[in-house]
Amino acid sequence: LEEAAFQLQQIFRIDISIALNILGIESMRAGHYRIAYTCFKLAADRGYSKAQFNVGLCYEHGRGTEKSLEKAAFYYYCAASSCHPMAQYRYARYLLCHRPENEWDGHQKAVTFLEQAAMAGITEAQAYLGAFYMRGLQPKEKRGLKYLLLAAKNGDAQSRYHVGVCYEKGLGVQQNLAEAMRHYRQSAAAGNRNARERLQ
Protein backbone atom coordinates (compact mmCIF):
# COMPACT_ATOMS: atom_id res chain seq x y z
CA LEU A 1 0.00 0.00 0.00
CA GLU A 2 2.75 2.43 0.86
CA GLU A 3 4.46 1.63 -2.47
CA ALA A 4 1.18 2.32 -4.32
CA ALA A 5 0.78 5.58 -2.39
CA PHE A 6 4.38 6.48 -3.22
CA GLN A 7 3.71 5.88 -6.95
CA LEU A 8 0.56 8.00 -6.76
CA GLN A 9 2.56 10.68 -4.97
CA GLN A 10 5.20 10.67 -7.71
CA ILE A 11 2.62 10.91 -10.48
CA PHE A 12 0.62 13.76 -8.96
CA ARG A 13 3.29 15.37 -6.76
CA ILE A 14 1.00 15.24 -3.75
CA ASP A 15 1.54 14.58 -0.09
CA ILE A 16 1.75 10.89 0.89
CA SER A 17 -1.18 11.31 3.31
CA ILE A 18 -3.40 12.64 0.52
CA ALA A 19 -2.31 9.77 -1.73
CA LEU A 20 -3.14 7.19 0.97
CA ASN A 21 -6.53 8.80 1.57
CA ILE A 22 -7.29 8.68 -2.18
CA LEU A 23 -6.32 5.00 -2.27
CA GLY A 24 -8.59 4.44 0.71
CA ILE A 25 -11.55 6.11 -1.00
CA GLU A 26 -11.00 4.09 -4.19
CA SER A 27 -10.67 0.87 -2.18
CA MET A 28 -13.88 1.66 -0.28
CA ARG A 29 -15.72 2.24 -3.59
CA ALA A 30 -14.46 -1.12 -4.83
CA GLY A 31 -15.71 -2.84 -1.68
CA HIS A 32 -12.23 -3.57 -0.30
CA TYR A 33 -13.02 -2.27 3.17
CA ARG A 34 -10.03 -3.71 5.01
CA ILE A 35 -7.58 -2.15 2.53
CA ALA A 36 -9.50 1.13 2.66
CA TYR A 37 -9.33 1.18 6.46
CA THR A 38 -5.57 0.48 6.37
CA CYS A 39 -4.97 3.34 3.92
CA PHE A 40 -7.09 5.75 5.94
CA LYS A 41 -5.37 4.70 9.17
CA LEU A 42 -1.87 5.23 7.74
CA ALA A 43 -2.83 8.73 6.57
CA ALA A 44 -4.70 9.48 9.82
CA ASP A 45 -1.65 8.54 11.89
CA ARG A 46 0.26 11.18 9.90
CA GLY A 47 -2.27 13.78 11.12
CA TYR A 48 -4.34 14.17 7.93
CA SER A 49 -7.81 15.32 9.06
CA LYS A 50 -9.76 13.95 6.07
CA ALA A 51 -8.30 10.50 6.72
CA GLN A 52 -9.00 10.82 10.46
CA PHE A 53 -12.63 11.50 9.59
CA ASN A 54 -12.67 8.47 7.27
CA VAL A 55 -11.20 6.24 10.01
CA GLY A 56 -13.98 7.51 12.26
CA LEU A 57 -16.55 6.47 9.65
CA CYS A 58 -14.92 3.03 9.39
CA TYR A 59 -15.22 2.54 13.16
CA GLU A 60 -18.74 3.95 13.33
CA HIS A 61 -20.04 1.63 10.60
CA GLY A 62 -17.72 -1.36 11.15
CA ARG A 63 -16.17 -1.12 7.66
CA GLY A 64 -12.78 -2.82 7.44
CA THR A 65 -12.47 -2.94 11.22
CA GLU A 66 -14.57 -3.69 14.29
CA LYS A 67 -17.45 -1.36 15.06
CA SER A 68 -16.59 1.00 17.94
CA LEU A 69 -18.33 4.28 18.67
CA GLU A 70 -15.63 5.25 21.18
CA LYS A 71 -12.85 4.81 18.62
CA ALA A 72 -14.96 6.59 15.98
CA ALA A 73 -15.42 9.49 18.41
CA PHE A 74 -11.67 9.66 19.04
CA TYR A 75 -10.91 10.00 15.31
CA TYR A 76 -13.80 12.43 14.79
CA TYR A 77 -12.35 14.51 17.63
CA CYS A 78 -8.89 14.50 16.02
CA ALA A 79 -10.36 15.69 12.70
CA ALA A 80 -12.73 18.15 14.40
CA SER A 81 -9.79 19.73 16.23
CA SER A 82 -8.28 20.42 12.78
CA CYS A 83 -11.51 22.20 11.73
CA HIS A 84 -13.03 19.36 9.66
CA PRO A 85 -16.72 20.48 9.63
CA MET A 86 -18.41 17.08 9.22
CA ALA A 87 -16.16 15.62 11.93
CA GLN A 88 -17.17 18.51 14.19
CA TYR A 89 -20.82 17.61 13.59
CA ARG A 90 -20.33 13.88 14.19
CA TYR A 91 -18.20 14.35 17.29
CA ALA A 92 -20.75 16.81 18.72
CA ARG A 93 -23.57 14.32 18.08
CA TYR A 94 -21.53 11.65 19.87
CA LEU A 95 -21.04 13.93 22.89
CA LEU A 96 -24.72 14.84 23.07
CA CYS A 97 -26.08 11.33 22.47
CA HIS A 98 -23.58 9.07 24.26
CA ARG A 99 -22.28 11.07 27.20
CA PRO A 100 -23.99 11.87 30.52
CA GLU A 101 -26.31 14.88 30.16
CA ASN A 102 -24.95 16.51 33.32
CA GLU A 103 -21.44 16.64 31.88
CA TRP A 104 -21.36 20.43 31.34
CA ASP A 105 -17.92 20.58 29.73
CA GLY A 106 -18.79 17.96 27.10
CA HIS A 107 -22.12 19.67 26.46
CA GLN A 108 -20.45 23.06 25.86
CA LYS A 109 -17.77 21.49 23.63
CA ALA A 110 -20.50 19.80 21.58
CA VAL A 111 -22.41 23.06 21.08
CA THR A 112 -19.21 24.86 20.06
CA PHE A 113 -18.36 22.17 17.48
CA LEU A 114 -21.96 22.16 16.20
CA GLU A 115 -21.91 25.92 15.73
CA GLN A 116 -18.58 25.75 13.88
CA ALA A 117 -19.93 23.01 11.60
CA ALA A 118 -23.18 24.92 11.04
CA MET A 119 -21.33 28.10 10.09
CA ALA A 120 -19.16 26.04 7.71
CA GLY A 121 -22.37 25.08 5.87
CA ILE A 122 -23.06 21.57 7.21
CA THR A 123 -26.85 21.31 6.82
CA GLU A 124 -27.14 18.47 9.35
CA ALA A 125 -25.46 20.63 12.00
CA GLN A 126 -27.72 23.59 11.18
CA ALA A 127 -30.86 21.44 11.48
CA TYR A 128 -29.64 19.77 14.68
CA LEU A 129 -28.77 23.12 16.29
CA GLY A 130 -32.09 24.61 15.24
CA ALA A 131 -34.03 21.82 16.95
CA PHE A 132 -31.59 21.84 19.89
CA TYR A 133 -32.16 25.54 20.62
CA MET A 134 -35.94 25.26 20.20
CA ARG A 135 -36.38 22.67 22.94
CA GLY A 136 -35.23 22.33 26.51
CA LEU A 137 -36.18 24.09 29.73
CA GLN A 138 -35.07 27.48 28.44
CA PRO A 139 -35.48 27.47 24.65
CA LYS A 140 -33.54 30.06 22.66
CA GLU A 141 -36.12 30.50 19.93
CA LYS A 142 -34.44 33.29 17.92
CA ARG A 143 -31.16 31.39 17.80
CA GLY A 144 -32.99 28.16 16.92
CA LEU A 145 -34.88 29.87 14.11
CA LYS A 146 -31.61 31.28 12.72
CA TYR A 147 -30.17 27.76 12.30
CA LEU A 148 -33.45 26.27 11.04
CA LEU A 149 -33.53 28.96 8.33
CA LEU A 150 -29.94 28.16 7.32
CA ALA A 151 -30.77 24.45 7.02
CA ALA A 152 -33.99 25.21 5.15
CA LYS A 153 -32.07 27.37 2.66
CA ASN A 154 -29.74 24.40 2.14
CA GLY A 155 -32.71 22.23 1.14
CA ASP A 156 -33.63 20.49 4.41
CA ALA A 157 -37.40 19.94 4.16
CA GLN A 158 -37.80 19.06 7.85
CA SER A 159 -36.16 22.33 8.90
CA ARG A 160 -38.37 24.21 6.43
CA TYR A 161 -41.37 22.60 8.15
CA HIS A 162 -40.09 23.71 11.57
CA VAL A 163 -39.64 27.26 10.26
CA GLY A 164 -43.32 27.14 9.28
CA VAL A 165 -44.22 26.07 12.83
CA CYS A 166 -42.19 29.01 14.18
CA TYR A 167 -44.14 31.46 12.02
CA GLU A 168 -47.47 29.80 12.82
CA LYS A 169 -46.90 29.90 16.59
CA GLY A 170 -44.75 33.03 16.83
CA LEU A 171 -41.65 31.24 18.12
CA GLY A 172 -38.63 33.54 17.82
CA VAL A 173 -40.45 35.63 15.24
CA GLN A 174 -43.66 37.68 14.86
CA GLN A 175 -46.59 35.32 14.22
CA ASN A 176 -47.39 35.33 10.48
CA LEU A 177 -49.75 32.68 9.10
CA ALA A 178 -49.14 33.61 5.45
CA GLU A 179 -45.40 33.12 5.96
CA ALA A 180 -46.08 29.84 7.79
CA MET A 181 -48.16 28.63 4.82
CA ARG A 182 -45.36 29.56 2.41
CA HIS A 183 -42.83 27.47 4.37
CA TYR A 184 -45.28 24.56 4.74
CA ARG A 185 -45.90 24.57 0.97
CA GLN A 186 -42.16 24.49 0.21
CA SER A 187 -41.61 21.71 2.72
CA ALA A 188 -44.58 19.71 1.41
CA ALA A 189 -43.32 20.12 -2.16
CA ALA A 190 -40.02 18.57 -1.00
CA GLY A 191 -41.95 15.54 0.31
CA ASN A 192 -42.46 16.39 3.99
CA ARG A 193 -45.63 14.63 5.18
CA ASN A 194 -45.95 16.72 8.36
CA ALA A 195 -46.04 19.88 6.26
CA ARG A 196 -48.79 18.42 4.03
CA GLU A 197 -50.87 17.58 7.10
CA ARG A 198 -50.26 21.03 8.61
CA LEU A 199 -51.39 22.71 5.37
CA GLN A 200 -54.71 20.82 5.51
C-alpha positions in Angstrom: 0.0 0.0 0.0 2.8 2.4 0.9 4.5 1.6 -2.5 1.2 2.3 -4.3 0.8 5.6 -2.4 4.4 6.5 -3.2 3.7 5.9 -6.9 0.6 8.0 -6.8 2.6 10.7 -5.0 5.2 10.7 -7.7 2.6 10.9 -10.5 0.6 13.8 -9.0 3.3 15.4 -6.8 1.0 15.2 -3.8 1.5 14.6 -0.1 1.7 10.9 0.9 -1.2 11.3 3.3 -3.4 12.6 0.5 -2.3 9.8 -1.7 -3.1 7.2 1.0 -6.5 8.8 1.6 -7.3 8.7 -2.2 -6.3 5.0 -2.3 -8.6 4.4 0.7 -11.5 6.1 -1.0 -11.0 4.1 -4.2 -10.7 0.9 -2.2 -13.9 1.7 -0.3 -15.7 2.2 -3.6 -14.5 -1.1 -4.8 -15.7 -2.8 -1.7 -12.2 -3.6 -0.3 -13.0 -2.3 3.2 -10.0 -3.7 5.0 -7.6 -2.2 2.5 -9.5 1.1 2.7 -9.3 1.2 6.5 -5.6 0.5 6.4 -5.0 3.3 3.9 -7.1 5.7 5.9 -5.4 4.7 9.2 -1.9 5.2 7.7 -2.8 8.7 6.6 -4.7 9.5 9.8 -1.7 8.5 11.9 0.3 11.2 9.9 -2.3 13.8 11.1 -4.3 14.2 7.9 -7.8 15.3 9.1 -9.8 14.0 6.1 -8.3 10.5 6.7 -9.0 10.8 10.5 -12.6 11.5 9.6 -12.7 8.5 7.3 -11.2 6.2 10.0 -14.0 7.5 12.3 -16.5 6.5 9.7 -14.9 3.0 9.4 -15.2 2.5 13.2 -18.7 3.9 13.3 -20.0 1.6 10.6 -17.7 -1.4 11.1 -16.2 -1.1 7.7 -12.8 -2.8 7.4 -12.5 -2.9 11.2 -14.6 -3.7 14.3 -17.5 -1.4 15.1 -16.6 1.0 17.9 -18.3 4.3 18.7 -15.6 5.3 21.2 -12.8 4.8 18.6 -15.0 6.6 16.0 -15.4 9.5 18.4 -11.7 9.7 19.0 -10.9 10.0 15.3 -13.8 12.4 14.8 -12.4 14.5 17.6 -8.9 14.5 16.0 -10.4 15.7 12.7 -12.7 18.1 14.4 -9.8 19.7 16.2 -8.3 20.4 12.8 -11.5 22.2 11.7 -13.0 19.4 9.7 -16.7 20.5 9.6 -18.4 17.1 9.2 -16.2 15.6 11.9 -17.2 18.5 14.2 -20.8 17.6 13.6 -20.3 13.9 14.2 -18.2 14.4 17.3 -20.8 16.8 18.7 -23.6 14.3 18.1 -21.5 11.7 19.9 -21.0 13.9 22.9 -24.7 14.8 23.1 -26.1 11.3 22.5 -23.6 9.1 24.3 -22.3 11.1 27.2 -24.0 11.9 30.5 -26.3 14.9 30.2 -24.9 16.5 33.3 -21.4 16.6 31.9 -21.4 20.4 31.3 -17.9 20.6 29.7 -18.8 18.0 27.1 -22.1 19.7 26.5 -20.4 23.1 25.9 -17.8 21.5 23.6 -20.5 19.8 21.6 -22.4 23.1 21.1 -19.2 24.9 20.1 -18.4 22.2 17.5 -22.0 22.2 16.2 -21.9 25.9 15.7 -18.6 25.8 13.9 -19.9 23.0 11.6 -23.2 24.9 11.0 -21.3 28.1 10.1 -19.2 26.0 7.7 -22.4 25.1 5.9 -23.1 21.6 7.2 -26.8 21.3 6.8 -27.1 18.5 9.4 -25.5 20.6 12.0 -27.7 23.6 11.2 -30.9 21.4 11.5 -29.6 19.8 14.7 -28.8 23.1 16.3 -32.1 24.6 15.2 -34.0 21.8 16.9 -31.6 21.8 19.9 -32.2 25.5 20.6 -35.9 25.3 20.2 -36.4 22.7 22.9 -35.2 22.3 26.5 -36.2 24.1 29.7 -35.1 27.5 28.4 -35.5 27.5 24.7 -33.5 30.1 22.7 -36.1 30.5 19.9 -34.4 33.3 17.9 -31.2 31.4 17.8 -33.0 28.2 16.9 -34.9 29.9 14.1 -31.6 31.3 12.7 -30.2 27.8 12.3 -33.4 26.3 11.0 -33.5 29.0 8.3 -29.9 28.2 7.3 -30.8 24.5 7.0 -34.0 25.2 5.1 -32.1 27.4 2.7 -29.7 24.4 2.1 -32.7 22.2 1.1 -33.6 20.5 4.4 -37.4 19.9 4.2 -37.8 19.1 7.9 -36.2 22.3 8.9 -38.4 24.2 6.4 -41.4 22.6 8.2 -40.1 23.7 11.6 -39.6 27.3 10.3 -43.3 27.1 9.3 -44.2 26.1 12.8 -42.2 29.0 14.2 -44.1 31.5 12.0 -47.5 29.8 12.8 -46.9 29.9 16.6 -44.8 33.0 16.8 -41.6 31.2 18.1 -38.6 33.5 17.8 -40.5 35.6 15.2 -43.7 37.7 14.9 -46.6 35.3 14.2 -47.4 35.3 10.5 -49.8 32.7 9.1 -49.1 33.6 5.5 -45.4 33.1 6.0 -46.1 29.8 7.8 -48.2 28.6 4.8 -45.4 29.6 2.4 -42.8 27.5 4.4 -45.3 24.6 4.7 -45.9 24.6 1.0 -42.2 24.5 0.2 -41.6 21.7 2.7 -44.6 19.7 1.4 -43.3 20.1 -2.2 -40.0 18.6 -1.0 -42.0 15.5 0.3 -42.5 16.4 4.0 -45.6 14.6 5.2 -45.9 16.7 8.4 -46.0 19.9 6.3 -48.8 18.4 4.0 -50.9 17.6 7.1 -50.3 21.0 8.6 -51.4 22.7 5.4 -54.7 20.8 5.5 
